């Protein structure tokens, strides 16, 4: 008799491997993480691992998919898009801080590339629809919503990259909160200009969140 598989139990067990891998990526980096690390963490066998994943790369993709799915909710307006991402990060300060510690290291280069690629693939069509709606409502004035969405996505990726660099510099005490706000403010202006919208119409940066994340560190002397 062929044994039937419980889909719920299968999903829960698979998720446990993803949980463990995400933890190691945050604490030591993807390149430093081994399949054996994950097996030891879960007390699992190699056979169990290969039942769910055919390689370490497949496990990585599962982690990336989870991060992209959690960070990208379907918003109605462009404000909702960035607010949703901000809420995700702000509700998980320990997770985000741990990721930032190793995010820019060579050990996580492949993770960064895959996450950014996945986020871009998911967000660009959503942004295009939002821009198209804003055009129809008279809030934006762009000739090609699809091209504008691609530019906005590039700006968003650049904003995230720059925010990480600023966070690291702020933790090192080499820049002030005013430096952070000025730099991120330039991105706010760029979003408005791409959409030919009045100043302040598009706010991809929540200054309250910026001050929460960046405001505690004193400048080094």
Steps between C-alpha positions, in 0.01 A plus 500: 500500500631843404529727802305822467664823606342758727537832310486707818767294675712511183477881486579540869805276478622675185455836670718385788792460257432846360485645855834346589665615177372855542643508849845390381494747209432779749761387753792378287419553133383270223846400378606401852182302561512129419224247456646322801442816710131479414484127568668540838268785593192289425637160597410387149657256257634571153222286363244727664668808354512360148136401527417873492796660322735371234786735593619780723408739220141372502483567874632850439228561243239398756642754746503770232144420394384531859674835547355638176149370575501648850636838396275551196128534568258608227440872561238722341702822498872568475496625860361162607777319318783669688307511827449123480869433452584744780252332738652161425848621587390707798305211655811281491784718633709210631463309173586803288794601720640146478464500124672837469797374700592251231301628202785690338761229554634286217347200676155633411568637152294229334214558745497874430493444127216250514291705742536817297424314179193341656371823648551680169314233306207517741484874558556645152165382354323615819665841475397527135135445594524753782656759269239428234225558758670820620514624142130431454417685822716798404746451784793408274601609154720248322507385141575132565389345830700185425826687441438729797437195718834353394674826592318512835605143567863588432466795737344273761785252476749785522315642798515170686869458420579854613291463815701194599827684444371794705391267778846344520663845498258623766577203722870579459426858605646656186189687384221697666124450486486818291733338246264204478188714459663717234612201294170316523315825429675516162336170411160640600555789258606261225180296532287814462695611195475166322122515539477875431309526826485791749774494767419256778244305295704180518673422826701175477668583831314522833700755699358370828642156418828658389535675834415178685769305314765769465441745781660327798865502400725793593758629257851371573766752607 
